[in-house]
Amino acid sequence: MIPEQHRHILRKIEELYEDLFSHDGYGQMELEMRFLKKGQKEIIIRCGKDYRYVVDFTPPAENRPEAVRRGATPVSPG
């Protein structure tokens, strides 16, 4: 589940998508996510110009190293 703080980012993606779709020519949109220090992620939407967001990120419990030490079984990617 995506936290509520991400709603404005998702709205911007939807708005840009609608603009691209209704445009009568070529358009391109890119989405980039990367880890920052201190438990944050940077999200950059590129579509004519850059829209940059920084949000808090906490990995799911099953992916945290301390969960493995407690005896939880790690989930391997599919």
PyMOL commands that set and color helices and strands:
alter all, ss='L'
color gray80, all
select helices_A, chain A and resi 4-22+61-63+65-69
alter helices_A, ss='H'
color red, helices_A
select strands_A, chain A and resi 30-36+40-46+50-56
alter strands_A, ss='S'
color yellow, strands_A
deselect
rebuild
show_as cartoon
